[in-house]
Amino acid sequence: MRCLLIYDIPNDSVRTKVADFCLDFGLDRVQYSAFLGQLSVNHQEELMLKIGKKLGKSPGRIHLFPLCKEDWSKRQVVEQGMEEEGEKG
């Protein structure tokens, strides 16, 4: 299932580790604090557990949104002068 994970984490080291977890799970960075990719339900739960443990008592907010095909097909994007998703430069 396609998922969008976004976060707001003030602590630099925790924020960096959360980004690393997202990359380790195969998610692609789409904004500084936003990742998108395919995750099974089990991987969604595993990722959120890892993030929760790393966050510990530090302040932060993490959202994981599963996106069904219908909702994804209705997305709207305004983009100019940016690399296409998945393109590495």
Buried (B, 14 or more C-beta within 10 A) or exposed (E): BBBBBBBEBEBEEBBEBBBEBBEEBEBEEBEEBBBBBEBEEEBBEBBBEBBEEBBEEEEBEBEBEEBEEEEEEEEEEEEEEEEEEEEEE
